[in-house]
Amino acid sequence: MNGKKIAKIVVPILLLAGCIFGGYRYYMAQQSANEAATIETAEVTRMNLKSTVSATGTIRPVNAVEVSSKITARINSVLVKENDTVRAGQTVAVLDGKDYEAQREQAAYKVTNTRAKYNRVAYLYSIGADTQADYEDAEYNYQTAQSSLAETESDLAETVITAPMDGVVVGEPQTAGTMAVQGTSNPTVIMRIADLSQKQIMAKVDETDIGNIRVGQQATFTVDAYTGKSFTAIVKKISQTDVSNTWDTTSTSTTSSTSSTSSTSASVIYYYVTLDIDDPDNLLLPAMTARVEINTSQKENALAIPISALKTNSNGSYVLLVKEDGTTEECPVTTGIYSDDYVEVTDGLSDGDKISITYKAATTSSSSSSSSKQHEGPPPM
């Protein structure tokens, strides 16, 4: 009786334990299956990598001038029009020179008058009939008159405007009847002439990328006018100051300087990079917007992984190496150059290794924010 009672108690317990164990095994199998399904892997392979820096710039001629007048006069005639090709020294416009002709005639008359007086006083002085002071005054007046004549002749010559260089007239010139005003700060621009056979791009490069730019690097760029067509360029010059010269505080007052510093600290700093353009077909026009990709480095047959597989922590960069049994472990790596989608691995992995490129979902909002910051992009090179 005791054995039967014990069996009645033990058997249900064993059955219950078996059900619990079976359920646990099933649950763990389901969890493993779900986890395996969410892990996306990639194989470490070799490929050709190219690292680039993106920038936007404006196309401009290498050589261009604004033609203005050294005197103030009304434009009498303009001898060229937009898109005309001109040569250095060619007459491109003529100003009204009537006032300057009158001034030259007056100056010439004064030269004649003072020369006659000078000759007379010089003769009298030579025979002792006049004083040295009178002789020196006559000589001075004669030389002053000659200088005035030379000045009026120079002003009259300036009524003929010539091209200072070979090039093309860019934009519409001023029309006849316009008053051409001289000046150093805001003179009247009669026309613009540019040498369109040589062009450049003035590109703005972010301060985080400027350290990777070197003179002589190759680049490609596109413009909206020619969809699907790519042009080539080469880095010619790197500016040593930022676009806004924010470092120079000497030219501003303390108040404006403080305001400028606070506003700049929250904005991005850019540097100008000048690139020479290869445009044998003369397709590109001044002021077109160029979207530039500067080739900063490249490597053939590099060991590479997707950038999405790279993670960082306080110890540096690492990846999740997938073992044969499907489990993963952290594997520290040393990185080289970056392309748009891949990064070179110089140490830590071998050809054919499998790595995880799937991030685990965070369980809390705080850990989600931390994970997002940790993996938002590759570390700086």
C-alpha positions in Angstrom: 0.0 0.0 0.0 2.8 2.3 0.8 4.5 1.7 -2.6 1.2 2.4 -4.4 0.8 5.6 -2.6 4.3 6.6 -3.3 3.9 5.8 -7.0 0.7 7.8 -7.1 2.6 10.8 -5.8 5.9 10.4 -7.7 4.5 9.6 -11.1 2.6 12.9 -11.5 5.6 14.8 -10.2 7.8 13.2 -12.8 5.3 13.8 -15.5 5.1 17.5 -14.4 8.9 17.8 -14.3 9.1 16.3 -17.8 6.6 18.7 -19.1 8.4 21.6 -17.5 11.8 20.5 -18.9 10.3 19.9 -22.4 8.7 23.3 -22.3 11.9 24.9 -21.3 13.9 23.1 -24.0 11.2 24.2 -26.6 11.4 27.8 -25.3 15.2 27.9 -25.5 15.1 26.4 -29.0 12.6 29.1 -30.1 14.7 31.8 -28.5 17.8 30.5 -30.3 15.9 30.3 -33.6 14.6 33.9 -33.2 18.1 35.2 -32.3 19.7 33.4 -35.2 17.1 34.8 -37.5 17.8 38.4 -36.4 21.6 38.1 -36.8 22.7 39.2 -40.3 26.3 38.2 -41.1 28.8 39.3 -43.6 32.1 37.8 -44.7 35.4 39.5 -44.5 36.6 39.9 -48.1 39.2 41.8 -50.1 38.3 44.6 -52.4 39.6 47.9 -53.9 38.8 50.8 -51.5 38.7 54.5 -52.2 38.3 57.2 -49.5 36.7 60.5 -50.6 35.8 63.9 -49.2 32.6 65.5 -50.5 32.3 69.3 -51.0 30.3 71.8 -52.9 31.8 74.7 -54.8 31.4 77.3 -57.6 33.1 77.3 -61.0 35.0 80.4 -61.9 37.6 81.4 -64.5 41.3 81.3 -63.4 41.8 84.8 -64.9 39.1 87.5 -65.1 39.1 91.3 -64.9 36.6 94.0 -64.4 37.2 96.8 -67.0 36.6 100.3 -65.5 37.8 103.8 -66.3 40.6 105.8 -64.6 38.6 109.0 -65.4 35.0 110.1 -65.0 33.3 110.6 -68.4 30.2 109.5 -70.3 30.6 106.4 -72.4 30.5 107.4 -76.0 30.5 104.0 -77.7 30.9 100.3 -76.8 32.6 98.3 -79.5 32.0 94.8 -78.3 29.1 92.7 -77.0 28.5 89.7 -74.7 30.4 86.5 -75.7 32.8 88.4 -78.1 36.4 87.3 -78.0 38.8 90.1 -77.5 42.6 90.4 -77.5 44.9 92.3 -75.1 45.2 96.0 -76.3 42.0 95.8 -78.4 39.8 99.0 -78.1 36.5 97.9 -76.5 34.9 101.2 -75.6 35.4 105.0 -76.1 34.5 107.7 -73.6 33.5 111.3 -74.3 36.8 113.2 -74.4 35.6 116.8 -75.2 36.4 118.2 -71.7 39.8 116.5 -71.7 40.6 117.8 -75.2 39.9 121.4 -73.9 42.0 120.8 -70.9 44.9 119.6 -73.0 44.6 122.7 -75.3 44.8 125.0 -72.3 47.7 123.1 -70.9 49.5 123.2 -74.3 49.0 127.0 -74.5 50.4 127.4 -71.0 53.5 125.4 -71.9 54.1 127.7 -74.9 53.6 130.8 -72.8 55.8 129.7 -69.9 58.5 128.4 -72.3 58.8 131.8 -74.0 59.0 133.6 -70.6 61.6 131.1 -69.4 63.7 131.6 -72.5 63.6 135.4 -72.1 64.5 135.4 -68.4 67.2 132.9 -69.1 68.8 135.2 -71.6 68.6 138.2 -69.4 70.0 136.2 -66.5 72.9 135.1 -68.6 73.9 138.7 -69.4 73.4 139.8 -65.8 70.2 141.8 -66.5 67.9 139.7 -64.3 68.1 138.0 -60.9 68.6 134.4 -60.2 65.2 134.3 -58.3 63.4 135.4 -61.4 65.2 132.8 -63.4 64.3 130.0 -61.0 60.7 131.1 -60.9 60.5 131.1 -64.7 62.1 127.6 -64.8 59.7 126.3 -62.2 56.6 127.6 -64.0 57.8 126.1 -67.3 58.3 122.7 -65.7 55.0 122.8 -63.9 53.2 123.6 -67.2 54.9 120.7 -68.9 53.7 118.3 -66.1 50.2 119.6 -66.4 50.2 119.0 -70.2 51.5 115.4 -69.7 48.7 114.8 -67.2 45.9 116.1 -69.5 47.3 114.1 -72.3 47.3 111.0 -70.1 43.6 111.7 -69.1 42.7 112.1 -72.8 44.3 108.8 -73.6 42.2 107.2 -70.9 39.1 108.0 -72.9 40.0 105.0 -75.1 39.3 101.8 -73.2 41.4 98.7 -74.2 41.2 95.1 -73.2 43.8 94.3 -70.5 43.9 90.6 -71.5 42.9 88.0 -74.0 39.5 86.5 -73.2 35.7 86.6 -73.7 33.3 89.4 -72.8 31.2 87.9 -69.9 27.8 89.4 -69.4 26.3 92.5 -71.1 28.7 95.5 -71.1 27.4 99.0 -70.2 25.6 100.9 -72.9 26.6 104.1 -74.6 25.4 107.2 -72.6 26.2 105.6 -69.2 28.4 107.8 -66.9 31.6 105.9 -66.1 32.7 107.0 -62.7 36.3 106.5 -61.5 37.2 105.4 -58.1 39.0 102.8 -56.0 36.1 101.6 -53.9 33.2 101.6 -56.2 34.1 102.4 -59.8 31.7 101.8 -62.8 32.4 98.4 -64.3 32.1 98.9 -68.0 32.5 95.2 -68.8 34.0 91.9 -67.6 36.5 89.9 -69.5 37.4 86.3 -68.6 39.7 83.7 -70.0 37.3 80.7 -70.2 40.0 78.3 -71.4 41.1 77.8 -67.8 38.6 77.3 -65.0 38.7 76.5 -61.3 36.4 75.3 -58.5 36.3 77.2 -55.2 35.0 74.4 -53.0 34.1 74.7 -49.3 35.5 71.8 -47.2 34.3 71.1 -43.7 37.0 71.5 -41.0 36.6 67.8 -40.0 37.7 66.8 -43.6 40.3 69.5 -44.4 43.1 67.5 -42.7 42.7 64.8 -45.4 43.1 67.1 -48.4 46.5 67.5 -50.1 47.6 69.5 -53.1 47.7 67.2 -56.2 44.8 64.9 -55.2 42.5 63.9 -58.0 38.8 64.7 -57.9 35.6 64.2 -59.8 32.6 66.4 -59.9 29.2 66.9 -61.4 27.0 69.9 -62.4 23.2 70.1 -62.8 23.5 71.2 -66.4 24.9 67.8 -67.6 23.0 65.0 -65.9 25.0 61.8 -65.7 28.3 63.4 -66.9 31.3 63.5 -64.6 34.2 65.9 -64.9 37.8 65.7 -63.5 39.8 68.1 -61.4 42.9 68.3 -59.3 43.5 70.1 -56.0 45.6 73.2 -56.7 45.5 75.2 -53.4 44.3 74.8 -49.8 43.4 78.1 -48.0 45.2 78.6 -44.7 42.3 80.5 -43.2 38.6 79.7 -42.9 36.0 81.2 -45.2 34.9 83.9 -42.7 38.3 84.6 -41.1 36.7 83.9 -37.8 40.2 83.6 -36.1 40.9 87.3 -36.8 39.4 89.4 -34.0 41.6 92.4 -34.3 39.4 94.2 -36.8 36.2 94.1 -34.7 35.2 95.7 -31.5 35.0 93.7 -28.2 31.2 93.4 -28.4 31.0 92.3 -32.0 33.9 90.0 -31.5 32.1 88.3 -28.6 28.9 88.0 -30.6 30.8 86.6 -33.6 32.7 84.1 -31.5 29.6 82.8 -29.8 27.7 82.4 -33.1 30.7 80.8 -34.8 31.2 78.2 -32.1 27.8 76.8 -32.9 28.3 76.8 -36.7 30.5 74.7 -39.0 33.9 76.0 -40.1 34.7 75.7 -43.8 38.0 76.2 -45.7 38.3 77.0 -49.4 40.0 74.4 -51.6 40.8 75.4 -55.1 40.7 72.8 -57.8 41.9 73.1 -61.5 39.3 71.8 -63.9 39.8 69.7 -67.0 37.2 71.0 -69.5 38.5 70.5 -73.0 35.1 70.9 -74.6 34.4 74.2 -72.8 31.1 73.0 -71.4 31.3 74.5 -68.0 30.2 78.1 -67.3 31.1 80.5 -64.5 29.0 80.3 -61.4 27.8 76.7 -62.0 27.5 74.7 -58.8 29.9 71.7 -58.7 29.4 68.8 -56.4 33.0 67.5 -55.8 34.3 64.2 -54.6 38.0 64.5 -53.7 39.9 61.2 -53.7 42.0 61.4 -50.5 43.3 57.8 -50.4 42.9 54.4 -52.1 44.1 50.9 -51.6 43.8 47.8 -53.8 43.0 44.3 -52.5 42.4 45.6 -49.0 40.8 43.5 -46.3 37.4 45.1 -45.8 34.2 44.9 -43.8 30.9 46.8 -44.1 30.9 50.0 -42.0 27.6 48.9 -40.4 29.6 46.0 -38.7 32.0 48.3 -37.0 31.4 49.3 -33.4 33.3 51.4 -30.9 33.6 51.5 -27.1 36.0 52.9 -24.6 38.7 50.5 -25.7 38.4 51.4 -29.4 36.9 49.7 -32.5 35.6 46.1 -32.5 33.3 43.8 -34.4 31.1 40.8 -33.4 32.8 37.7 -34.7 30.3 34.9 -35.5 31.6 31.5 -34.4 30.8 28.1 -36.0 28.1 27.4 -33.4 26.3 30.7 -34.2 27.4 32.6 -31.1 29.3 35.9 -31.3 32.2 37.4 -29.4 33.7 40.9 -29.5 36.9 41.1 -31.6 39.0 44.2 -31.4 40.1 45.5 -34.9 42.4 48.2 -36.3 41.0 50.2 -39.2 42.5 51.8 -42.2 40.8 53.9 -44.9 37.0 54.4 -45.2 34.9 54.3 -48.4 31.2 55.1 -48.5 30.1 51.7 -47.4 33.2 49.7 -46.3 36.2 50.2 -44.0 39.7 48.6 -44.3 40.7 46.3 -41.4 44.5 46.2 -41.0 44.5 43.9 -37.9 42.2 41.6 -36.0 40.4 39.7 -38.8 41.3 37.3 -41.5 39.9 36.5 -45.0 36.6 34.5 -44.7 35.8 35.4 -41.1 32.1 36.0 -40.5 30.9 39.0 -38.6 27.6 40.3 -37.4 26.2 43.4 -39.0 23.0 43.5 -36.9 22.7 45.7 -33.8 20.7 44.4 -30.8 17.6 46.3 -30.0 17.9 48.3 -26.8 15.5 47.5 -23.9 15.3 51.1 -22.5 15.2 54.5 -24.0 18.5 55.5 -22.3 20.4 52.5 -23.6 18.9 53.1 -27.1 20.3 56.7 -27.1 23.7 55.4 -25.9 23.8 52.7 -28.6 22.8 55.2 -31.3 25.7 57.5 -30.3 28.1 54.6 -30.1 27.4 53.4 -33.6 26.4 56.5 -35.5 29.4 56.4 -37.8 33.1 55.5 -38.2 35.7 57.1 -35.9 37.7 59.9 -37.4 40.8 58.9 -39.3 
